[in-house]
Amino acid sequence: MSEFSNRIDDMSSFTPQEKHRFLQGVLEQVVVKTLDKQTHELHITLKTPYVNDKLIWNDDKKKSKGYALVNGDSKVHVDIDTKKKHIPETETA
């Protein structure tokens, strides 16, 4: 888990080419719909169901007993209003 966290932190220093390569590896499709001049919808399909996936420990007190991964969703829906200056909440499709 900490290795994954470190990898995510390292992404902030990626070059544009590295970011592009990373996104090609995780994205299946991105559809952008323009609703009006300032509102857009993004429909993102990932290659792997990462969204809201879960890691469940076999024994919470003894982590050495391993864990199970429960798949999440591979689709995300995001509404973006360019008038607002915060990142919107995401919804799974």
C-alpha positions in Angstrom: 0.0 0.0 0.0 2.7 2.5 0.9 4.5 1.7 -2.4 1.3 2.7 -4.3 1.0 5.9 -2.2 4.6 6.8 -3.0 4.0 6.2 -6.7 1.0 8.5 -6.6 3.1 11.2 -4.9 5.8 10.8 -7.6 3.3 11.5 -10.4 3.3 15.2 -9.6 6.8 15.4 -11.0 6.0 13.5 -14.2 6.8 15.1 -17.5 3.9 15.6 -19.9 5.1 12.5 -21.8 5.1 10.4 -18.7 1.6 11.6 -17.7 0.4 10.8 -21.2 1.9 7.3 -21.0 0.4 6.7 -17.6 -3.1 7.8 -18.7 -2.9 5.6 -21.8 -2.3 2.7 -19.4 -5.3 3.3 -17.2 -7.9 5.0 -19.5 -10.1 3.1 -21.9 -12.2 6.1 -23.0 -13.0 9.7 -22.1 -16.1 11.3 -23.5 -16.6 15.0 -23.0 -20.1 16.5 -23.5 -20.5 20.3 -23.6 -23.8 21.2 -21.9 -23.4 25.0 -22.3 -20.5 27.4 -22.5 -19.4 26.8 -18.9 -20.7 23.3 -18.0 -19.3 20.0 -19.2 -19.8 16.3 -18.5 -16.9 13.8 -18.5 -17.7 10.1 -18.8 -14.5 8.2 -18.0 -14.0 4.5 -18.6 -11.0 2.9 -16.9 -9.3 -0.3 -18.0 -9.4 -1.6 -14.5 -12.3 -1.1 -12.0 -10.5 1.2 -9.5 -13.4 3.5 -8.5 -14.6 2.6 -5.0 -12.7 -0.7 -5.0 -12.0 -2.2 -1.5 -9.3 -4.0 0.3 -10.6 -6.3 2.9 -8.2 -7.8 5.4 -8.8 -11.5 6.2 -8.0 -10.7 9.9 -7.9 -7.0 10.9 -5.6 -7.8 13.8 -3.2 -10.0 12.0 -2.6 -8.4 8.6 -0.1 -11.2 7.7 -3.1 -13.4 7.0 -3.6 -11.4 3.8 -6.5 -9.6 2.2 -9.0 -9.8 -0.6 -9.6 -7.1 -3.2 -13.2 -6.3 -4.2 -13.5 -4.7 -7.6 -15.1 -1.3 -7.9 -16.5 0.4 -10.9 -14.7 1.1 -14.2 -16.9 4.1 -15.1 -16.9 7.6 -13.6 -19.2 10.5 -14.4 -17.9 14.0 -13.5 -19.8 17.3 -14.0 -17.5 20.4 -14.4 -18.7 23.9 -14.1 -15.9 26.2 -15.2 -17.4 29.1 -13.2 -16.5 27.3 -10.0 -12.9 27.1 -8.7 -13.1 23.8 -6.9 -12.9 20.2 -8.0 -16.3 18.6 -8.5 -17.5 15.5 -6.7 -17.4 12.4 -8.9 -20.1 9.8 -9.4 -19.7 6.2 -10.5 -21.7 5.3 -13.6 
